[in-house]
Amino acid sequence: MKIRRKTCLEKRYTDKMGRLHNNITYIKKTLLNIIPLKIILKYRKTYYGEIKDCEDCVLAK
């Protein structure tokens, strides 16, 4: 088992700011470095450098 970190651009939506395009970082546990088993952590980095959990944003509609 290995742990992989992958960053991708996603569209998110918040009530206060509207649509956001954020770099979301996924930390996943994988089997044989190919098959993802479990997402351990999912977070985003804000414009100001803060790191926030993705639970406060929902996927864009």
N, C-alpha and C positions, 0 to 999 in steps of 0.2 A: 504494500500500500504506500502511496505517495500523496503528498499534499500539493495541489497546484493553485496558482493564483492567476486569474485572468481578468483583464479590464476591457469593458466594451461600452460603447455609447448607447444610452437608452433615453427614451422620451418619458418623462414623469410629469405629474400634475399635482400642484398644491393649491389650496383655496386662496392663500395669501398672494402667491406670486404667479399663478397660472401655469403655463407650460414651461418645463425646464428640460434642457438637454444635458444630462449628467454622465460623467464617467463612473460607472458602477464597477466595483471590484468584487469578484466572487472568489472565495477561498473554498475549494472543494477537495474532498477526500476521494481519490481515484484508485482503481484496481488496475494494475499493470500499466499505469500512466495513460490509459485510454478510456476506460469505462468509469464515468462518474458515479459514485455511490451516494454521497451526502454533501449538501452545502453546509459548511461549518459556519461561515460568516459572510454577510453581504453588506457592504458599506459604500458610501459616496463621499467625495471630497468637495467641499463648497468652494466658491470663488475666493473666499477669505482664508482658506487653508484649514478650516475646521473639518473634522471627520464626523459624519453623522450616520446613524443607522437608517436603513431604507424603509423602516416600518412607518415613518410619518408621511411618506409619499406613496401615492397609488399609481399604477400604470396609467398612462394617458388614455383617454377615452376615444 
